[in-house]
Amino acid sequence: MSPSRRRAPVLAVIGGGAAGTLTAIASLWRTSMSVVVVEPRPSLGRGVAYSSCDPAHRLNVPAGSMSAHPGHPDHFALWAASNDPAVDGFSFPPRSDYGRYLADALSQTAADVAPGRLAHLRAQAASLQRSGGGWSIDLGPAGRLDADQVVLAVGAGPPAMPAQLPAELRGHPAVIADPWAGDALARLPQGPILCLGSGLTAVDVALSACGWSRSASVLSISRHGLRPLAHRSGGAPTWVPRLAAGRPATASGLLRAVRAEVALASARGLDWRDAVNGLRPQVPALWGALPEPEQARLAGRLGRFWEVHRHRLSPQVAARVGELERSGRLRFAAARLESVRASGDRLSVRLAECNGSRTHTVAALVNCTGAVHDVTAQPLLARLHAAGLCRRGPLGLGVACDRHGIMLDAMGRPTGLMTLGVLRRGDLWETTSIPEIRDQAFAIADALATGQRRAVGLAG
C-alpha cells in the first residue's frame, strides 16, 4: 500500500474534560493522527471543572493565562471579549465560559487543520489491553476501540467520605458526597450547611448556597481553617526567584528559601504573589530534587499553606466571600469532625474546635475534601494497576511516569500509555492548572509527531 493510502494512525484520548480537549487540540495541530476522544458527556471541554452553570463560580486564573494555544497567549481573552467587551487579560470570567471556549477551540482546530480527523465517542472506557503494536479499549456496551496510541486524561477520583460518617448515613439526603456529581449543588437545602474542607470547592458551595437562599449559612472546616487567598486586581509583573540554582534538599530548606524570595520581592516593591507566580515553573524541578521522605514532609506539613497561596480567588469572589463573612453567613474554622448522626431530615454533627467540642444541627453536610489521587479511586486505573500496567506515583499520588509523561508499569518500565494533569502530581506536584496541562498536552503531541516521523524514516 502506498504511503498516501495508508490508514492514519489512531490516537485515543480517554477523557474529554480540559486535559483531554487540550490533548486533542495539540494532537490535531502537531500530528497527522486521527483523534478519538472517549467521553460519556455530550460535549467536550467542560469535564468536572468547567461544568458549573452558576455564574458566581469564576476562574481562579486570569484570562490571559488560560489560552489553549501556547503561541497565542491572548486566545481565550479575545474569545471571551467577543462575548463580553469588558473582559481583558486580567479578568476572571465564569468557569462555564471556559468550558464553552475549549469546545469552540477544539471544533475550530478540527475545521481548520484536521477535517475528518476528530471523533467524539460517547462511551466510558472500562479497560485497556495490549493488541499487536497498539491497544484495545473495552467500552462496555459501546463495544471496542482499537488505537495505536492512548492518552489517559481522566483526572483524579471523586472525594473520599470521612471515616467518621457511619455507613448507614452515606445515602442520607442531607449528605452530599460529591458536590460536583450531577445536580448536587442545585439540591442544596435552605438552612445551615457544613462543608468538610475550606478550599476552592467549599467557597463555590458557599457562593451557590447563599446566592440561591436567603436563609442559608455555611460553616467551612478544615484542620487549619485556612481559606484560599485572593488575587490582586489588575495583574502585576512576575518576580522570578533564583531557587533553580540551589534546589534545597529538605522541606525546611525549601521553606526558608521561599521566605527569602518573598522578602526580596517585598523589598523591591512587589509582594508574595509575585514570588509565588515566579516559582510556579520551577516547582516540578524543586519537588523532584527532594528525597521522598522530604516530599512527604513538605506535602503533609506545608502543602496546604502552598495551596492557599498558589490557588487564589478572583478579586470578585474574594469580595463576595468577605461580604458573606461580615454578614455572618459564612465562617471558616479550624475544626475536626468527631461524629455524625441523623436527626430527622437533618444531621447532628459534633465538631472538635479550638475551644472544645460542639454539636451543630445542619441541613446538609457537603464533602469538599478534594479529589482522591490514588489509582484505586477510579475503576479504569484500578484495573490497569491490577494488571501491572501502572504503578502508584510518589507518595501514592497519581501514577508513576517518566519525564515525558509515559506511564510506568509495575516493574518501572515504560508502557507506552501517556498521561497528563493531576495523574502526574506525585512526580511534578504542580500539575493541576491549565498552563501546566496545556504545555504537557503539546509536549505529548510533539512526542507523538516525532514517533510518526521515525516510523516512516523521516527522523533518526
C-alpha positions in Angstrom: 0.0 0.0 0.0 1.4 3.4 -0.9 2.0 5.9 2.0 -0.7 8.2 0.7 -3.3 5.4 1.1 -2.0 4.0 4.4 -4.5 4.3 7.3 -3.9 7.2 9.5 -2.8 6.0 13.0 -5.4 6.4 15.7 -4.9 8.3 18.9 -7.4 7.5 21.6 -7.8 10.2 24.3 -9.7 8.8 27.3 -11.4 11.7 29.0 -12.9 14.8 27.4 -12.5 17.4 30.1 -9.9 20.2 29.9 -6.9 17.9 29.8 -8.4 15.6 27.1 -9.6 18.5 25.0 -6.2 20.3 25.1 -4.6 17.0 24.2 -6.9 16.7 21.2 -6.2 20.3 20.1 -2.5 19.8 20.3 -2.5 16.4 18.6 -4.6 17.7 15.7 -2.2 20.6 15.2 1.1 18.7 15.6 0.4 15.2 14.2 -1.4 13.6 11.3 -3.2 11.1 13.6 -6.9 10.6 13.7 -8.1 11.6 17.2 -10.9 9.8 19.0 -12.0 11.3 22.3 -13.7 8.9 24.6 -16.0 10.9 26.9 -19.6 10.0 28.0 -20.7 13.6 28.4 -22.5 15.1 25.4 -20.0 17.9 25.0 -16.2 18.1 25.2 -14.2 20.7 27.2 -16.2 21.0 30.3 -15.4 18.0 32.4 -15.9 18.4 36.2 -14.0 21.7 36.4 -16.0 23.7 33.9 -19.5 22.2 34.0 -20.9 24.5 36.6 -23.6 26.8 35.3 -23.5 29.1 38.3 -22.1 32.5 37.1 -20.7 33.1 40.6 -18.2 30.3 40.0 -15.3 32.1 38.3 -11.9 31.1 37.1 -9.2 31.4 39.7 -6.6 32.2 37.0 -6.8 35.4 34.9 -8.0 35.0 31.3 -4.6 36.0 29.9 -3.1 32.7 31.3 -5.8 30.4 30.0 -5.1 30.1 26.3 -5.4 26.7 24.7 -2.6 27.7 22.3 0.9 28.3 23.8 1.9 30.5 20.9 -1.2 32.7 21.2 -1.5 33.8 24.9 -4.5 36.1 24.3 -6.5 33.4 22.5 -9.0 32.9 25.4 -9.1 36.5 26.4 -10.0 37.6 22.9 -12.6 34.9 22.6 -14.2 36.0 26.0 -14.0 39.6 24.9 -16.0 38.8 21.8 -18.9 37.8 24.1 -18.3 40.4 26.8 -16.3 43.5 25.8 -15.4 44.2 29.4 -13.1 41.2 29.5 -9.4 41.6 29.2 -6.3 39.5 30.1 -6.7 40.3 33.8 -10.4 39.3 34.0 -11.7 36.2 35.7 -14.8 35.1 33.6 -17.3 32.4 34.8 -15.9 28.9 34.6 -18.7 27.8 32.3 -17.4 30.3 29.7 -14.1 28.5 29.7 -15.7 25.1 29.1 -17.5 26.6 26.0 -14.2 28.1 24.9 -12.4 24.8 25.0 -15.2 23.2 23.0 -15.1 26.0 20.4 -11.3 25.9 20.2 -11.4 22.2 19.5 -14.1 22.5 16.9 -12.2 25.3 15.2 -9.0 23.4 15.2 -10.6 20.4 13.6 -12.2 22.5 10.9 -9.0 24.5 10.2 -6.3 21.8 10.2 -7.8 18.4 10.6 -11.1 17.9 8.6 -12.4 14.4 9.3 -9.7 13.5 11.9 -11.7 14.2 15.1 -14.3 12.0 16.6 -16.2 12.1 19.9 -17.2 8.7 21.1 -19.8 8.9 23.9 -18.7 6.0 26.0 -16.8 5.0 29.1 -13.5 3.2 28.9 -13.7 0.1 31.1 -10.3 -1.5 30.5 -7.3 -1.5 28.3 -5.1 -4.3 27.0 -2.2 -4.5 24.5 -3.2 -5.6 21.0 -0.4 -6.1 18.5 1.5 -2.9 18.4 -1.3 -0.8 19.9 -4.1 -1.0 22.4 -7.6 -2.4 22.6 -10.1 -0.4 24.7 -13.1 -2.1 26.1 -16.0 0.4 26.0 -18.6 -1.8 27.7 -22.0 -1.6 25.9 -20.4 0.6 23.2 -18.1 -2.1 22.0 -14.4 -1.9 21.5 -11.9 0.7 20.1 -8.5 -0.2 18.6 -5.9 2.5 18.8 -2.3 2.9 18.0 -1.6 5.3 20.9 -3.6 6.1 24.1 -3.5 9.2 26.3 -5.3 8.9 29.7 -6.8 12.3 30.6 -9.2 11.0 33.3 -8.3 13.4 36.1 -8.5 12.4 39.8 -11.1 10.3 41.5 -14.1 11.6 43.5 -13.6 12.8 47.1 -13.4 10.1 49.8 -16.0 10.2 52.6 -14.7 10.7 56.1 -14.4 7.7 58.3 -16.4 9.4 61.0 -19.5 9.2 58.8 -21.4 6.0 59.5 -22.1 3.7 56.6 -25.9 3.9 57.1 -25.8 7.7 56.6 -23.9 7.7 53.3 -27.2 7.6 51.3 -28.9 10.2 53.6 -30.4 13.1 51.5 -28.6 15.6 53.7 -25.2 14.1 52.9 -23.7 15.4 49.7 -20.8 13.0 49.0 -19.6 14.8 45.8 -20.7 18.4 45.2 -19.8 18.1 41.5 -21.8 15.0 40.8 -24.9 15.6 38.8 -27.1 18.4 40.2 -25.8 18.2 43.8 -25.3 21.9 44.2 -28.8 22.6 42.8 -30.2 20.4 45.6 -28.6 22.3 48.4 -31.3 22.8 51.1 -32.1 26.0 52.9 -30.6 26.3 56.3 -27.2 25.8 57.9 -24.7 23.9 55.8 -21.4 22.3 56.9 -18.6 22.0 54.4 -15.8 19.5 55.2 -12.9 21.3 53.7 -12.1 25.0 53.3 -10.7 25.2 49.8 -12.0 26.4 46.5 -14.8 23.8 46.4 -16.1 25.0 49.8 -16.1 28.6 48.5 -18.1 27.5 45.5 -20.6 25.7 47.7 -21.0 28.8 49.9 -21.5 31.1 46.8 -24.2 28.8 45.4 -26.0 28.2 48.7 -26.0 31.8 49.8 -26.9 33.0 46.3 -29.9 30.8 46.0 -31.3 31.0 49.5 -31.5 34.0 51.9 -31.7 31.6 54.9 -28.6 29.6 54.0 -25.4 29.8 56.1 -22.2 27.9 55.7 -19.6 26.7 58.2 -16.4 25.5 56.4 -14.0 23.5 58.5 -10.5 22.1 57.9 -7.5 21.1 60.0 -6.0 24.6 59.9 -9.1 26.6 58.9 -7.2 28.1 56.0 -9.1 29.5 53.1 -7.8 30.5 49.7 -6.2 33.9 49.4 -7.0 36.5 46.8 -5.5 37.6 43.5 -4.5 41.2 43.2 -6.8 43.3 40.9 -5.2 44.3 37.6 -2.4 41.9 37.5 1.3 42.6 38.3 4.8 41.9 37.0 6.2 38.5 37.6 9.0 38.2 40.1 11.4 35.4 39.1 13.1 33.8 42.1 16.6 32.3 42.0 15.8 28.9 43.5 16.6 26.9 40.4 20.3 27.3 41.0 20.2 26.0 44.6 17.4 23.4 44.8 17.2 22.8 48.5 17.4 19.2 49.6 15.0 19.4 52.5 11.5 20.7 53.0 12.6 23.1 55.7 15.4 24.4 53.5 12.9 25.0 50.6 10.6 26.8 53.0 13.5 29.1 54.1 14.4 29.8 50.5 10.9 30.7 49.6 10.5 33.0 52.5 13.8 34.7 51.5 12.4 35.2 48.0 9.2 36.7 49.3 11.2 39.1 51.4 13.3 40.1 48.4 10.2 40.6 46.3 8.7 42.8 49.1 11.9 44.9 49.2 11.6 45.5 45.5 8.0 46.9 45.9 6.3 43.6 45.0 4.5 41.1 47.2 4.2 37.4 47.9 2.0 36.8 44.9 4.9 37.8 42.6 7.2 35.3 44.3 4.7 32.5 44.1 4.0 33.3 40.4 7.7 33.2 39.6 8.1 29.9 41.5 5.4 28.0 39.6 7.5 26.9 36.6 10.3 25.8 38.9 8.1 23.7 41.3 8.5 20.3 39.4 12.3 20.6 39.5 12.3 21.7 43.1 9.9 18.9 44.1 11.9 16.3 42.1 15.1 17.3 43.9 13.7 16.4 47.3 14.1 12.8 48.6 10.7 11.1 49.0 10.7 11.5 52.9 11.2 15.2 52.4 8.5 15.3 49.8 6.2 13.6 52.3 7.2 16.2 55.0 6.5 19.0 52.5 3.2 17.6 51.4 2.0 16.8 54.9 3.1 19.9 56.8 3.4 22.6 54.2 1.3 21.5 51.3 -1.9 23.3 52.4 -0.1 26.5 53.0 1.3 26.4 49.5 -2.2 25.6 48.1 -3.9 28.6 49.7 -1.2 31.0 48.3 -1.0 29.3 44.9 -4.7 28.6 44.0 -6.2 32.0 44.7 -9.7 33.5 44.5 -10.6 36.0 41.8 -11.0 39.5 43.2 -14.8 39.4 42.6 -15.1 36.1 44.5 -12.9 37.3 47.3 -15.0 40.4 47.7 -18.2 38.3 47.9 -16.6 35.9 50.4 -15.8 38.9 52.6 -19.4 40.2 52.4 -20.7 36.8 53.5 -18.2 36.6 56.4 -19.1 40.1 57.6 -22.8 39.2 57.5 -22.2 36.0 59.5 -23.4 33.7 56.7 -20.0 32.2 56.1 -17.5 31.1 58.6 -14.2 29.3 58.3 -12.9 27.4 61.3 -10.1 25.1 62.4 -12.1 22.0 63.5 -12.3 18.3 63.2 -15.3 16.1 62.6 -16.0 13.8 65.5 -19.3 12.2 64.8 -22.5 12.4 62.7 -26.0 11.1 63.4 -29.3 11.6 61.7 -31.8 14.0 63.3 -35.0 13.7 61.2 -34.2 15.2 57.8 -31.2 17.0 59.3 -27.9 15.9 60.7 -26.5 16.3 64.2 -22.7 16.9 63.8 -20.2 17.0 66.6 -17.0 19.0 65.9 -13.8 19.3 67.9 -13.0 23.0 67.7 -10.2 25.1 69.3 -12.4 25.9 72.4 -13.8 22.4 72.8 -16.3 20.1 71.2 -19.7 21.5 70.0 -22.7 19.9 68.4 -24.3 21.6 65.3 -27.6 20.7 63.6 -27.2 21.2 59.8 -29.4 20.9 56.8 -26.6 19.4 54.7 -23.1 18.1 55.1 -21.1 18.7 51.9 -17.8 16.8 51.3 -15.4 19.4 50.0 -12.2 17.5 50.9 -11.0 17.3 47.3 -10.3 14.7 44.7 -8.6 11.4 45.6 -5.3 10.9 43.8 -4.9 7.1 44.4 -5.1 4.9 41.4 -7.7 2.6 43.1 -10.2 5.5 43.2 -11.1 5.1 39.5 -12.2 1.7 38.0 -10.1 2.1 34.8 -6.9 2.9 36.7 -7.6 0.3 39.3 -7.8 -2.4 36.5 -4.6 -1.1 34.9 -2.9 -1.3 38.3 -4.1 -4.8 38.9 -2.8 -5.8 35.5 0.6 -4.3 36.3 0.2 -1.6 33.6 0.7 1.2 36.0 2.1 1.9 39.4 1.4 4.5 42.1 3.3 7.7 41.9 5.5 9.1 44.7 3.5 9.3 48.0 0.7 7.4 46.3 -0.2 10.4 44.2 -1.4 9.6 40.7 0.7 7.3 38.6 4.4 7.0 38.1 5.6 8.4 34.8 8.9 9.1 33.0 9.8 12.7 32.3 7.8 12.6 29.1 4.5 11.5 30.8 4.8 7.9 29.7 3.3 5.7 32.4 5.5 3.1 34.1 4.4 -0.5 34.7 4.7 -2.4 37.9 8.4 -3.1 37.1 9.2 0.5 36.4 9.3 0.1 32.6 7.6 2.5 30.2 4.2 1.1 28.9 3.6 3.5 26.0 0.5 4.8 27.7 0.7 8.5 28.2 -1.0 10.8 30.7 -1.0 14.4 31.9 -2.5 16.7 34.5 -3.4 15.5 38.0 -2.3 11.9 37.4 1.3 13.3 37.3 1.0 15.0 40.7 3.3 12.6 42.5 6.1 13.3 40.0 5.6 17.0 39.5 3.4 18.3 42.3 2.5 21.4 40.3 0.4 19.9 37.5 -3.2 20.9 38.0 -3.6 24.3 36.3 -4.3 25.0 32.7 -0.9 26.4 31.8 0.9 23.3 33.0 -1.7 20.9 31.4 -1.6 22.8 28.1 2.2 22.6 28.0 2.1 18.8 28.8 -0.6 18.3 26.1 1.6 19.9 23.4 4.7 18.0 24.7 2.7 14.8 24.2 1.7 15.8 20.7 5.3 16.6 19.8 6.4 13.2 21.1 3.7 11.5 19.0 4.7 13.5 15.9 8.4 12.5 16.4 7.3 8.9 16.7 5.3 9.2 13.5 8.3 10.7 11.6 10.6 7.9 12.8 8.1 5.3 11.7 8.3 6.4 8.1 12.1 7.1 8.2 12.0 10.9 8.4 13.8 11.2 11.6 16.7 9.4 13.2 
